Amino acid sequence: MPRVNSGRHAILVGAGILCSRLMGLVRQRVFSHYFGLSDIADAFSSALRVPNFLQNLFGEGVLSASFIPVYARLLAQGKEEEANRVAGALAAILALVISLIVLIGILATP
């Protein structure tokens, strides 16, 4: 099996993260221009804290640091079916956990 150039993939991931950060900066500048320091701006900022926390926890935190090495090792060993099962199980668990968090948020909202 030929070796894949992981440097190219790392550059693509880095470029995606950079684009995401730049778009966030643009969003903040546009939002600040139109809403300034109003109550609406405070409500919007507060509403974004929960999704950002979940993204940091699940997408950029411990989960990705533990999942990526396991997934990459399985692929390197040629165990593609097992790697797909691990990824599928992880996706199912994430969907369940996030659904429960959303349900709790909906029920707790007055």
LUMDRENMAR-139176 format. One record per atom (N, C-alpha, C, O): atom name; x, y, z; residue number from 1. Coordinates in Angstrom, 1 decimal, m for minus. Example, Ala and Ser with C-alpha at 12.3 -4.5 7.8 and 13.67 -1.06 7.14 Angstrom:
2
('N'; (13.2; m5.7; 7.8); 1)
('CA'; (12.3; m4.5; 7.8); 1)
('C'; (13.2; m3.3; 7.8); 1)
('O'; (14.2; m3.3; 8.5); 1)
('N'; (12.8; m2.2; 7.1); 2)
('CA'; (13.7; m1.1; 7.1); 2)
('C'; (12.9; 0.0; 7.9); 2)
('O'; (13.4; 1.1; 8.0); 2)
This chain:
110
('N'; (0.8; m1.2; 0.0); 1)
('CA'; (0.0; 0.0; 0.0); 1)
('C'; (0.9; 1.2; 0.0); 1)
('O'; (1.8; 1.4; 0.9); 1)
('N'; (0.7; 2.2; m0.9); 2)
('CA'; (1.5; 3.4; m1.0); 2)
('C'; (1.2; 4.3; 0.2); 2)
('O'; (0.1; 4.4; 0.7); 2)
('N'; (2.3; 5.0; 0.6); 3)
('CA'; (2.2; 5.9; 1.7); 3)
('C'; (1.6; 7.2; 1.3); 3)
('O'; (2.0; 7.8; 0.3); 3)
('N'; (0.6; 7.7; 2.1); 4)
('CA'; (0.0; 9.0; 1.8); 4)
('C'; (0.8; 10.1; 2.4); 4)
('O'; (1.3; 10.0; 3.5); 4)
('N'; (1.0; 11.2; 1.7); 5)
('CA'; (1.7; 12.3; 2.1); 5)
('C'; (0.9; 13.1; 3.2); 5)
('O'; (m0.1; 13.8; 2.8); 5)
('N'; (1.2; 12.9; 4.5); 6)
('CA'; (0.4; 13.4; 5.5); 6)
('C'; (0.6; 14.9; 5.7); 6)
('O'; (m0.2; 15.6; 6.3); 6)
('N'; (1.7; 15.4; 5.2); 7)
('CA'; (2.0; 16.9; 5.2); 7)
('C'; (1.0; 17.7; 4.5); 7)
('O'; (0.6; 18.7; 4.9); 7)
('N'; (0.6; 17.1; 3.3); 8)
('CA'; (m0.5; 17.8; 2.5); 8)
('C'; (m1.8; 17.9; 3.3); 8)
('O'; (m2.5; 18.9; 3.2); 8)
('N'; (m2.1; 16.8; 3.9); 9)
('CA'; (m3.4; 16.8; 4.7); 9)
('C'; (m3.3; 17.7; 5.9); 9)
('O'; (m4.3; 18.3; 6.2); 9)
('N'; (m2.2; 17.8; 6.5); 10)
('CA'; (m2.0; 18.7; 7.7); 10)
('C'; (m2.1; 20.1; 7.2); 10)
('O'; (m2.7; 20.9; 7.9); 10)
('N'; (m1.6; 20.4; 6.0); 11)
('CA'; (m1.8; 21.8; 5.5); 11)
('C'; (m3.2; 22.1; 5.2); 11)
('O'; (m3.7; 23.2; 5.5); 11)
('N'; (m4.0; 21.1; 4.7); 12)
('CA'; (m5.4; 21.3; 4.4); 12)
('C'; (m6.2; 21.6; 5.7); 12)
('O'; (m7.0; 22.4; 5.8); 12)
('N'; (m5.9; 20.8; 6.8); 13)
('CA'; (m6.5; 21.0; 8.1); 13)
('C'; (m6.2; 22.4; 8.6); 13)
('O'; (m7.1; 23.1; 9.1); 13)
('N'; (m4.9; 22.7; 8.6); 14)
('CA'; (m4.5; 24.0; 9.1); 14)
('C'; (m5.2; 25.2; 8.3); 14)
('O'; (m5.5; 26.2; 8.9); 14)
('N'; (m5.3; 25.0; 7.0); 15)
('CA'; (m5.9; 26.0; 6.2); 15)
('C'; (m7.4; 26.1; 6.5); 15)
('O'; (m8.0; 27.2; 6.6); 15)
('N'; (m8.0; 25.0; 6.8); 16)
('CA'; (m9.4; 25.0; 7.2); 16)
('C'; (m9.6; 25.8; 8.5); 16)
('O'; (m10.6; 26.5; 8.7); 16)
('N'; (m8.7; 25.5; 9.5); 17)
('CA'; (m8.8; 26.2; 10.8); 17)
('C'; (m8.6; 27.7; 10.6); 17)
('O'; (m9.3; 28.5; 11.2); 17)
('N'; (m7.6; 28.0; 9.8); 18)
('CA'; (m7.3; 29.4; 9.6); 18)
('C'; (m8.5; 30.1; 8.9); 18)
('O'; (m8.9; 31.2; 9.4); 18)
('N'; (m9.1; 29.5; 7.9); 19)
('CA'; (m10.3; 30.1; 7.3); 19)
('C'; (m11.5; 30.3; 8.3); 19)
('O'; (m12.2; 31.3; 8.3); 19)
('N'; (m11.6; 29.3; 9.2); 20)
('CA'; (m12.7; 29.3; 10.2); 20)
('C'; (m12.4; 30.5; 11.1); 20)
('O'; (m13.4; 31.2; 11.5); 20)
('N'; (m11.2; 30.7; 11.6); 21)
('CA'; (m10.9; 31.8; 12.5); 21)
('C'; (m11.1; 33.1; 11.8); 21)
('O'; (m11.6; 34.1; 12.4); 21)
('N'; (m10.7; 33.2; 10.5); 22)
('CA'; (m10.8; 34.5; 9.8); 22)
('C'; (m12.3; 34.8; 9.6); 22)
('O'; (m12.7; 36.0; 9.7); 22)
('N'; (m13.1; 33.8; 9.3); 23)
('CA'; (m14.6; 34.1; 9.1); 23)
('C'; (m15.2; 34.5; 10.5); 23)
('O'; (m16.1; 35.3; 10.5); 23)
('N'; (m14.7; 33.9; 11.6); 24)
('CA'; (m15.2; 34.3; 12.9); 24)
('C'; (m14.8; 35.8; 13.2); 24)
('O'; (m15.6; 36.5; 13.7); 24)
('N'; (m13.6; 36.2; 12.8); 25)
('CA'; (m13.3; 37.6; 12.9); 25)
('C'; (m14.2; 38.5; 12.1); 25)
('O'; (m14.6; 39.5; 12.6); 25)
('N'; (m14.4; 38.1; 10.9); 26)
('CA'; (m15.3; 38.9; 10.0); 26)
('C'; (m16.7; 39.0; 10.6); 26)
('O'; (m17.3; 40.0; 10.7); 26)
('N'; (m17.2; 37.8; 11.1); 27)
('CA'; (m18.5; 37.8; 11.7); 27)
('C'; (m18.6; 38.8; 12.9); 27)
('O'; (m19.5; 39.5; 13.1); 27)
('N'; (m17.5; 38.7; 13.8); 28)
('CA'; (m17.5; 39.6; 14.9); 28)
('C'; (m17.5; 41.1; 14.5); 28)
('O'; (m18.1; 41.9; 15.1); 28)
('N'; (m16.7; 41.4; 13.5); 29)
('CA'; (m16.6; 42.8; 13.1); 29)
('C'; (m17.9; 43.3; 12.5); 29)
('O'; (m18.4; 44.4; 12.8); 29)
('N'; (m18.6; 42.5; 11.7); 30)
('CA'; (m19.9; 42.9; 11.1); 30)
('C'; (m20.9; 43.0; 12.2); 30)
('O'; (m21.7; 43.9; 12.3); 30)
('N'; (m20.9; 42.0; 13.1); 31)
('CA'; (m21.9; 42.0; 14.2); 31)
('C'; (m21.7; 43.3; 15.1); 31)
('O'; (m22.6; 43.9; 15.5); 31)
('N'; (m20.4; 43.6; 15.4); 32)
('CA'; (m20.1; 44.7; 16.3); 32)
('C'; (m20.5; 46.0; 15.6); 32)
('O'; (m20.9; 47.0; 16.2); 32)
('N'; (m20.3; 46.1; 14.3); 33)
('CA'; (m20.7; 47.3; 13.5); 33)
('C'; (m22.2; 47.6; 13.6); 33)
('O'; (m22.6; 48.7; 13.8); 33)
('N'; (m23.0; 46.5; 13.5); 34)
('CA'; (m24.5; 46.7; 13.5); 34)
('C'; (m25.1; 46.7; 14.9); 34)
('O'; (m26.1; 47.4; 15.1); 34)
('N'; (m24.6; 46.0; 15.9); 35)
('CA'; (m25.2; 45.9; 17.2); 35)
('C'; (m24.4; 46.6; 18.3); 35)
('O'; (m25.0; 47.0; 19.3); 35)
('N'; (m23.1; 46.8; 18.2); 36)
('CA'; (m22.4; 47.5; 19.2); 36)
('C'; (m22.4; 46.8; 20.5); 36)
('O'; (m22.2; 45.6; 20.6); 36)
('N'; (m22.7; 47.6; 21.6); 37)
('CA'; (m22.7; 47.1; 23.0); 37)
('C'; (m24.1; 47.1; 23.5); 37)
('O'; (m24.4; 47.7; 24.6); 37)
('N'; (m25.0; 46.5; 22.8); 38)
('CA'; (m26.4; 46.5; 23.2); 38)
('C'; (m26.8; 45.2; 23.9); 38)
('O'; (m26.0; 44.3; 24.0); 38)
('N'; (m28.0; 45.2; 24.4); 39)
('CA'; (m28.5; 44.0; 25.1); 39)
('C'; (m28.6; 42.8; 24.1); 39)
('O'; (m28.4; 41.7; 24.4); 39)
('N'; (m29.0; 43.1; 22.8); 40)
('CA'; (m29.1; 42.1; 21.8); 40)
('C'; (m27.7; 41.5; 21.6); 40)
('O'; (m27.6; 40.3; 21.4); 40)
('N'; (m26.7; 42.3; 21.5); 41)
('CA'; (m25.3; 41.8; 21.3); 41)
('C'; (m24.9; 40.9; 22.5); 41)
('O'; (m24.2; 39.9; 22.3); 41)
('N'; (m25.3; 41.3; 23.7); 42)
('CA'; (m25.0; 40.5; 24.9); 42)
('C'; (m25.7; 39.1; 24.8); 42)
('O'; (m25.1; 38.1; 25.2); 42)
('N'; (m26.9; 39.1; 24.4); 43)
('CA'; (m27.7; 37.9; 24.3); 43)
('C'; (m27.1; 37.0; 23.2); 43)
('O'; (m27.0; 35.8; 23.4); 43)
('N'; (m26.7; 37.6; 22.1); 44)
('CA'; (m26.1; 36.8; 21.0); 44)
('C'; (m24.8; 36.1; 21.5); 44)
('O'; (m24.5; 35.0; 21.3); 44)
('N'; (m23.9; 36.9; 22.2); 45)
('CA'; (m22.6; 36.4; 22.7); 45)
('C'; (m22.9; 35.3; 23.7); 45)
('O'; (m22.1; 34.3; 23.7); 45)
('N'; (m23.8; 35.5; 24.6); 46)
('CA'; (m24.1; 34.4; 25.6); 46)
('C'; (m24.6; 33.2; 24.9); 46)
('O'; (m24.3; 32.1; 25.3); 46)
('N'; (m25.4; 33.3; 23.9); 47)
('CA'; (m26.0; 32.2; 23.2); 47)
('C'; (m24.9; 31.4; 22.4); 47)
('O'; (m25.0; 30.2; 22.3); 47)
('N'; (m23.8; 32.0; 22.0); 48)
('CA'; (m22.7; 31.3; 21.4); 48)
('C'; (m21.8; 30.6; 22.3); 48)
('O'; (m21.0; 29.8; 21.9); 48)
('N'; (m21.8; 30.9; 23.6); 49)
('CA'; (m20.9; 30.3; 24.5); 49)
('C'; (m21.1; 28.8; 24.7); 49)
('O'; (m20.1; 28.0; 24.7); 49)
('N'; (m22.3; 28.3; 24.7); 50)
('CA'; (m22.5; 26.8; 24.8); 50)
('C'; (m22.0; 26.1; 23.6); 50)
('O'; (m21.3; 25.1; 23.8); 50)
('N'; (m22.4; 26.5; 22.4); 51)
('CA'; (m21.9; 25.7; 21.2); 51)
('C'; (m20.4; 25.8; 21.1); 51)
('O'; (m19.7; 24.8; 20.7); 51)
('N'; (m19.8; 26.9; 21.5); 52)
('CA'; (m18.3; 27.0; 21.4); 52)
('C'; (m17.7; 26.1; 22.5); 52)
('O'; (m16.7; 25.5; 22.2); 52)
('N'; (m18.3; 26.0; 23.6); 53)
('CA'; (m17.8; 25.1; 24.7); 53)
('C'; (m17.8; 23.7; 24.2); 53)
('O'; (m16.9; 22.9; 24.4); 53)
('N'; (m19.0; 23.3; 23.6); 54)
('CA'; (m19.1; 21.9; 23.1); 54)
('C'; (m18.1; 21.7; 22.0); 54)
('O'; (m17.6; 20.6; 21.9); 54)
('N'; (m17.9; 22.6; 21.1); 55)
('CA'; (m16.9; 22.4; 20.0); 55)
('C'; (m15.5; 22.3; 20.6); 55)
('O'; (m14.8; 21.4; 20.2); 55)
('N'; (m15.1; 23.1; 21.6); 56)
('CA'; (m13.8; 23.0; 22.2); 56)
('C'; (m13.7; 21.6; 22.9); 56)
('O'; (m12.6; 21.0; 22.9); 56)
('N'; (m14.7; 21.2; 23.6); 57)
('CA'; (m14.7; 19.9; 24.3); 57)
('C'; (m14.6; 18.7; 23.4); 57)
('O'; (m13.7; 17.9; 23.6); 57)
('N'; (m15.5; 18.7; 22.4); 58)
('CA'; (m15.6; 17.5; 21.6); 58)
('C'; (m14.8; 17.6; 20.3); 58)
('O'; (m14.2; 16.6; 19.9); 58)
('N'; (m14.7; 18.7; 19.7); 59)
('CA'; (m14.0; 18.8; 18.4); 59)
('C'; (m12.6; 19.1; 18.5); 59)
('O'; (m11.8; 18.7; 17.6); 59)
('N'; (m12.1; 19.9; 19.5); 60)
('CA'; (m10.8; 20.3; 19.5); 60)
('C'; (m10.0; 19.9; 20.8); 60)
('O'; (m8.9; 20.3; 21.0); 60)
('N'; (m10.7; 19.2; 21.6); 61)
('CA'; (m10.1; 18.9; 22.9); 61)
('C'; (m9.7; 17.5; 23.1); 61)
('O'; (m9.0; 16.9; 22.2); 61)
('N'; (m10.0; 16.9; 24.2); 62)
('CA'; (m9.5; 15.6; 24.6); 62)
('C'; (m10.0; 14.5; 23.6); 62)
('O'; (m9.3; 13.6; 23.3); 62)
('N'; (m11.2; 14.7; 23.1); 63)
('CA'; (m11.8; 13.7; 22.2); 63)
('C'; (m10.9; 13.5; 21.0); 63)
('O'; (m10.6; 12.4; 20.6); 63)
('N'; (m10.6; 14.6; 20.3); 64)
('CA'; (m9.8; 14.5; 19.1); 64)
('C'; (m8.4; 14.1; 19.4); 64)
('O'; (m7.8; 13.3; 18.6); 64)
('N'; (m7.9; 14.5; 20.5); 65)
('CA'; (m6.5; 14.0; 20.9); 65)
('C'; (m6.4; 12.6; 21.2); 65)
('O'; (m5.4; 11.9; 21.0); 65)
('N'; (m7.5; 12.0; 21.6); 66)
('CA'; (m7.5; 10.5; 21.9); 66)
('C'; (m8.0; 9.7; 20.7); 66)
('O'; (m7.6; 8.6; 20.5); 66)
('N'; (m8.9; 10.2; 19.9); 67)
('CA'; (m9.5; 9.5; 18.8); 67)
('C'; (m8.5; 9.4; 17.6); 67)
('O'; (m8.4; 8.3; 17.0); 67)
('N'; (m7.9; 10.5; 17.2); 68)
('CA'; (m7.1; 10.6; 16.0); 68)
('C'; (m6.0; 9.6; 16.0); 68)
('O'; (m5.8; 8.9; 15.0); 68)
('N'; (m5.2; 9.4; 17.1); 69)
('CA'; (m4.1; 8.4; 17.1); 69)
('C'; (m4.6; 7.0; 16.9); 69)
('O'; (m4.0; 6.2; 16.2); 69)
('N'; (m5.7; 6.7; 17.6); 70)
('CA'; (m6.3; 5.3; 17.5); 70)
('C'; (m6.8; 5.1; 16.1); 70)
('O'; (m6.5; 4.0; 15.5); 70)
('N'; (m7.5; 6.0; 15.5); 71)
('CA'; (m8.0; 5.8; 14.1); 71)
('C'; (m6.9; 5.7; 13.1); 71)
('O'; (m6.9; 4.9; 12.3); 71)
('N'; (m5.9; 6.6; 13.3); 72)
('CA'; (m4.7; 6.5; 12.4); 72)
('C'; (m3.9; 5.2; 12.5); 72)
('O'; (m3.5; 4.7; 11.5); 72)
('N'; (m3.8; 4.7; 13.7); 73)
('CA'; (m3.1; 3.5; 13.9); 73)
('C'; (m3.8; 2.3; 13.2); 73)
('O'; (m3.2; 1.5; 12.6); 73)
('N'; (m5.1; 2.3; 13.4); 74)
('CA'; (m5.9; 1.2; 12.8); 74)
('C'; (m5.8; 1.3; 11.3); 74)
('O'; (m5.7; 0.3; 10.6); 74)
('N'; (m5.8; 2.5; 10.7); 75)
('CA'; (m5.7; 2.6; 9.2); 75)
('C'; (m4.3; 2.2; 8.8); 75)
('O'; (m4.1; 1.5; 7.8); 75)
('N'; (m3.3; 2.6; 9.6); 76)
('CA'; (m1.9; 2.2; 9.2); 76)
('C'; (m1.7; 0.7; 9.3); 76)
('O'; (m0.9; 0.2; 8.5); 76)
('N'; (m2.4; 0.0; 10.1); 77)
('CA'; (m2.3; m1.4; 10.2); 77)
('C'; (m3.2; m2.2; 9.2); 77)
('O'; (m3.2; m3.4; 9.2); 77)
('N'; (m3.9; m1.4; 8.4); 78)
('CA'; (m4.7; m2.0; 7.4); 78)
('C'; (m6.0; m2.5; 7.9); 78)
('O'; (m6.7; m3.3; 7.2); 78)
('N'; (m6.4; m2.1; 9.0); 79)
('CA'; (m7.7; m2.5; 9.6); 79)
('C'; (m8.8; m1.4; 9.4); 79)
('O'; (m9.3; m0.8; 10.3); 79)
('N'; (m9.1; m1.2; 8.1); 80)
('CA'; (m10.0; m0.2; 7.7); 80)
('C'; (m11.4; m0.4; 8.2); 80)
('O'; (m12.1; 0.5; 8.6); 80)
('N'; (m11.9; m1.7; 8.2); 81)
('CA'; (m13.2; m2.0; 8.7); 81)
('C'; (m13.3; m1.7; 10.2); 81)
('O'; (m14.3; m1.1; 10.6); 81)
('N'; (m12.3; m2.1; 10.9); 82)
('CA'; (m12.3; m1.8; 12.4); 82)
('C'; (m12.2; m0.3; 12.7); 82)
('O'; (m12.9; 0.2; 13.6); 82)
('N'; (m11.5; 0.4; 11.9); 83)
('CA'; (m11.4; 1.9; 12.0); 83)
('C'; (m12.7; 2.5; 11.7); 83)
('O'; (m13.1; 3.5; 12.4); 83)
('N'; (m13.4; 2.1; 10.7); 84)
('CA'; (m14.7; 2.6; 10.4); 84)
('C'; (m15.7; 2.3; 11.5); 84)
('O'; (m16.6; 3.1; 11.8); 84)
('N'; (m15.6; 1.1; 12.2); 85)
('CA'; (m16.5; 0.8; 13.3); 85)
('C'; (m16.2; 1.7; 14.5); 85)
('O'; (m17.2; 2.2; 15.1); 85)
('N'; (m14.9; 2.0; 14.7); 86)
('CA'; (m14.6; 2.9; 15.8); 86)
('C'; (m15.1; 4.3; 15.6); 86)
('O'; (m15.7; 4.9; 16.5); 86)
('N'; (m15.0; 4.8; 14.3); 87)
('CA'; (m15.5; 6.1; 14.0); 87)
('C'; (m17.0; 6.1; 14.1); 87)
('O'; (m17.5; 7.1; 14.5); 87)
('N'; (m17.6; 5.1; 13.6); 88)
('CA'; (m19.1; 5.1; 13.7); 88)
('C'; (m19.6; 5.0; 15.1); 88)
('O'; (m20.6; 5.7; 15.4); 88)
('N'; (m18.9; 4.2; 15.9); 89)
('CA'; (m19.3; 4.2; 17.4); 89)
('C'; (m19.1; 5.5; 18.0); 89)
('O'; (m20.0; 5.9; 18.8); 89)
('N'; (m18.0; 6.2; 17.7); 90)
('CA'; (m17.8; 7.5; 18.3); 90)
('C'; (m18.8; 8.5; 17.9); 90)
('O'; (m19.3; 9.3; 18.7); 90)
('N'; (m19.1; 8.5; 16.6); 91)
('CA'; (m20.2; 9.4; 16.1); 91)
('C'; (m21.5; 9.2; 16.7); 91)
('O'; (m22.2; 10.1; 17.0); 91)
('N'; (m21.9; 7.9; 16.9); 92)
('CA'; (m23.1; 7.6; 17.6); 92)
('C'; (m23.1; 8.1; 19.0); 92)
('O'; (m24.1; 8.6; 19.5); 92)
('N'; (m22.1; 7.8; 19.7); 93)
('CA'; (m22.0; 8.3; 21.1); 93)
('C'; (m22.0; 9.8; 21.2); 93)
('O'; (m22.7; 10.4; 22.1); 93)
('N'; (m21.3; 10.5; 20.3); 94)
('CA'; (m21.4; 12.0; 20.3); 94)
('C'; (m22.8; 12.5; 20.0); 94)
('O'; (m23.2; 13.4; 20.6); 94)
('N'; (m23.4; 11.9; 19.0); 95)
('CA'; (m24.8; 12.3; 18.7); 95)
('C'; (m25.7; 12.1; 19.9); 95)
('O'; (m26.6; 13.0; 20.1); 95)
('N'; (m25.6; 11.0; 20.6); 96)
('CA'; (m26.4; 10.7; 21.8); 96)
('C'; (m26.1; 11.8; 22.9); 96)
('O'; (m27.1; 12.3; 23.4); 96)
('N'; (m24.9; 12.0; 23.2); 97)
('CA'; (m24.5; 12.9; 24.2); 97)
('C'; (m25.0; 14.3; 23.9); 97)
('O'; (m25.5; 15.0; 24.8); 97)
('N'; (m24.7; 14.8; 22.7); 98)
('CA'; (m25.1; 16.1; 22.3); 98)
('C'; (m26.7; 16.2; 22.3); 98)
('O'; (m27.2; 17.3; 22.6); 98)
('N'; (m27.3; 15.2; 21.8); 99)
('CA'; (m28.8; 15.2; 21.9); 99)
('C'; (m29.3; 15.4; 23.3); 99)
('O'; (m30.3; 16.1; 23.5); 99)
('N'; (m28.7; 14.6; 24.2); 100)
('CA'; (m29.1; 14.8; 25.6); 100)
('C'; (m28.9; 16.2; 26.2); 100)
('O'; (m29.7; 16.7; 26.9); 100)
('N'; (m27.7; 16.7; 25.8); 101)
('CA'; (m27.4; 18.1; 26.3); 101)
('C'; (m28.4; 19.1; 25.7); 101)
('O'; (m28.9; 20.0; 26.4); 101)
('N'; (m28.8; 18.9; 24.4); 102)
('CA'; (m29.8; 19.8; 23.8); 102)
('C'; (m31.1; 19.6; 24.5); 102)
('O'; (m31.8; 20.6; 24.8); 102)
('N'; (m31.5; 18.4; 24.7); 103)
('CA'; (m32.8; 18.1; 25.4); 103)
('C'; (m32.9; 18.7; 26.8); 103)
('O'; (m33.9; 19.3; 27.1); 103)
('N'; (m31.8; 18.6; 27.5); 104)
('CA'; (m31.7; 19.2; 28.9); 104)
('C'; (m31.9; 20.7; 28.7); 104)
('O'; (m32.6; 21.4; 29.5); 104)
('N'; (m31.2; 21.3; 27.8); 105)
('CA'; (m31.2; 22.7; 27.6); 105)
('C'; (m32.6; 23.2; 27.2); 105)
('O'; (m33.1; 24.2; 27.7); 105)
('N'; (m33.3; 22.4; 26.4); 106)
('CA'; (m34.7; 22.8; 26.0); 106)
('C'; (m35.6; 22.7; 27.2); 106)
('O'; (m36.5; 23.6; 27.4); 106)
('N'; (m35.5; 21.6; 27.9); 107)
('CA'; (m36.4; 21.4; 29.1); 107)
('C'; (m36.1; 22.4; 30.2); 107)
('O'; (m37.0; 22.8; 31.0); 107)
('N'; (m34.9; 22.9; 30.3); 108)
('CA'; (m34.5; 23.8; 31.4); 108)
('C'; (m34.8; 25.2; 31.1); 108)
('O'; (m34.8; 26.1; 31.9); 108)
('N'; (m35.1; 25.5; 29.8); 109)
('CA'; (m35.4; 26.9; 29.4); 109)
('C'; (m36.8; 27.3; 29.8); 109)
('O'; (m37.7; 26.6; 29.4); 109)
('N'; (m36.9; 28.4; 30.5); 110)
('CA'; (m38.3; 28.8; 30.8); 110)
('C'; (m39.1; 29.3; 29.6); 110)
('O'; (m40.3; 29.6; 29.8); 110)
